[in-house]
Amino acid sequence: MTTDLEKRFGFLIVDVGRLYGKRYDELAKSSLELTRAQCRMIAYLAHYGPINQASLAERLEVAPISAGRLLERMEESGWVVREANPDDRRELRVSLTPKAAGVLTSARRVGDEVQNEALAGFTPEEAEQFGEMLQRVRANLGLLVER
């Protein structure tokens, strides 16, 4: 087992994520009206469709109270709508507004730009293989964590 941080898989994954996020923030600041956290929330809602607040917080890996505060600000700005679930009125379901759907393309463009910068020097084949490897790592860990 290596102790050199630069060679430890977990350290590298986390540090790449940190740097990727910081770069996303830099680019998004000039082109979007949203923070990275808000972009992530919009992306998750676009992918999963209307979802309850607790499930959304779990997917974003934030405390439910933090997700609630973020949703409150996003609802006030017209990005999302929270409505009672017709099957369980105690539960709030969150969905995107047309305004949010319109900005999703711009947020993805920022993500594409960061991805292109991060993968500079990779051949298209290497980039595809790297993505496939990361998907395998995610699948391996997903089997262990989501039991």
C-alpha positions as CSV (number, residue, x, y, z in Angstrom):
1,M,0.0,0.0,0.0
2,T,1.5,3.3,-1.0
3,T,1.5,6.3,1.3
4,D,2.4,8.9,-1.4
5,L,-0.8,11.0,-1.8
6,E,-0.1,11.7,-5.4
7,K,-0.4,8.0,-6.1
8,R,-3.4,7.2,-3.9
9,F,-6.6,6.6,-5.9
10,G,-9.0,8.1,-3.3
11,F,-6.9,11.3,-3.0
12,L,-6.7,11.7,-6.7
13,I,-10.4,11.2,-7.3
14,V,-11.3,13.7,-4.6
15,D,-8.7,16.2,-5.7
16,V,-9.7,16.0,-9.3
17,G,-13.3,16.6,-8.3
18,R,-12.3,19.6,-6.2
19,L,-10.3,21.2,-9.1
20,Y,-13.1,20.3,-11.6
21,G,-15.6,22.0,-9.4
22,K,-13.5,25.1,-8.9
23,R,-13.0,25.4,-12.7
24,Y,-16.7,25.0,-13.3
25,D,-17.4,27.8,-10.8
26,E,-14.9,30.1,-12.6
27,L,-16.5,29.5,-16.0
28,A,-20.1,29.5,-14.8
29,K,-19.6,32.8,-12.9
30,S,-19.3,34.7,-16.2
31,S,-22.0,32.9,-18.2
32,L,-24.7,31.6,-15.8
33,E,-26.9,33.2,-13.1
34,L,-26.5,30.0,-11.0
35,T,-24.0,28.5,-8.6
36,R,-22.6,25.0,-9.1
37,A,-24.9,23.7,-6.4
38,Q,-27.9,25.1,-8.3
39,C,-26.7,23.7,-11.6
40,R,-26.3,20.3,-10.0
41,M,-29.8,20.4,-8.6
42,I,-31.2,21.4,-12.0
43,A,-29.2,18.6,-13.7
44,Y,-30.5,16.0,-11.2
45,L,-34.1,17.2,-11.6
46,A,-33.7,17.1,-15.4
47,H,-32.3,13.5,-15.2
48,Y,-34.7,12.1,-12.6
49,G,-37.8,14.2,-13.2
50,P,-39.9,15.4,-10.3
51,I,-38.6,14.0,-7.1
52,N,-39.3,14.5,-3.4
53,Q,-37.1,16.9,-1.4
54,A,-35.6,14.2,0.8
55,S,-34.6,12.0,-2.1
56,L,-33.1,15.0,-3.9
57,A,-31.0,15.9,-0.8
58,E,-29.8,12.3,-0.6
59,R,-28.7,12.2,-4.2
60,L,-26.9,15.6,-3.8
61,E,-25.3,14.3,-0.6
62,V,-26.4,17.3,1.4
63,A,-28.4,17.6,4.6
64,P,-32.2,17.9,4.0
65,I,-32.2,21.4,5.7
66,S,-29.4,22.6,3.3
67,A,-31.4,21.2,0.3
68,G,-34.5,23.0,1.6
69,R,-32.7,26.3,1.9
70,L,-31.2,26.0,-1.6
71,L,-34.6,25.0,-3.0
72,E,-36.2,28.0,-1.3
73,R,-33.8,30.4,-3.0
74,M,-34.3,28.6,-6.3
75,E,-38.0,28.7,-6.0
76,E,-38.0,32.4,-5.3
77,S,-35.9,32.9,-8.4
78,G,-38.2,30.9,-10.5
79,W,-36.0,27.9,-11.2
80,V,-38.0,25.2,-9.5
81,V,-41.5,24.6,-8.1
82,R,-42.3,22.6,-5.0
83,E,-45.8,21.0,-4.9
84,A,-47.5,18.6,-2.6
85,N,-47.5,15.0,-3.8
86,P,-51.0,14.0,-4.7
87,D,-50.4,10.6,-3.2
88,D,-48.9,11.9,0.1
89,R,-49.7,15.5,0.9
90,R,-47.0,15.6,3.6
91,E,-44.4,15.2,0.9
92,L,-43.2,18.0,-1.4
93,R,-42.2,17.1,-5.0
94,V,-39.7,19.3,-6.7
95,S,-39.8,20.0,-10.5
96,L,-38.1,22.3,-12.9
97,T,-39.7,25.3,-14.4
98,P,-39.3,26.2,-18.1
99,K,-36.8,28.8,-17.0
100,A,-34.6,26.1,-15.6
101,A,-35.0,23.9,-18.6
102,G,-33.7,26.7,-20.7
103,V,-30.5,27.3,-18.7
104,L,-29.7,23.6,-18.6
105,T,-28.1,23.7,-22.1
106,S,-25.8,26.6,-21.0
107,A,-24.8,24.7,-17.8
108,R,-24.0,21.6,-19.9
109,R,-21.8,23.8,-22.2
110,V,-19.8,25.0,-19.2
111,G,-19.4,21.3,-18.1
112,D,-18.3,20.3,-21.6
113,E,-15.7,23.1,-21.6
114,V,-14.3,22.0,-18.3
115,Q,-14.3,18.4,-19.5
116,N,-12.4,19.4,-22.7
117,E,-9.8,21.3,-20.6
118,A,-9.5,18.4,-18.1
119,L,-9.0,15.8,-20.9
120,A,-6.5,17.9,-22.9
121,G,-3.8,15.7,-24.4
122,F,-6.0,12.6,-24.2
123,T,-6.8,10.9,-27.5
124,P,-10.6,10.4,-28.1
125,E,-10.0,6.7,-27.4
126,E,-8.2,7.3,-24.2
127,A,-10.9,9.7,-23.0
128,E,-13.6,7.1,-23.8
129,Q,-11.7,4.4,-22.1
130,F,-11.1,6.6,-19.0
131,G,-14.8,7.3,-18.8
132,E,-15.6,3.6,-19.1
133,M,-13.1,2.8,-16.3
134,L,-14.7,5.5,-14.0
135,Q,-18.1,4.0,-14.7
136,R,-16.8,0.6,-13.7
137,V,-15.4,2.0,-10.4
138,R,-18.7,3.7,-9.7
139,A,-20.6,0.4,-10.4
140,N,-18.2,-1.5,-8.1
141,L,-18.7,1.0,-5.3
142,G,-22.4,1.4,-5.9
143,L,-22.9,-2.4,-5.4
144,L,-21.3,-2.1,-2.0
145,V,-22.8,1.2,-0.8
146,E,-26.4,0.9,-2.0
147,R,-27.1,-2.5,-0.5
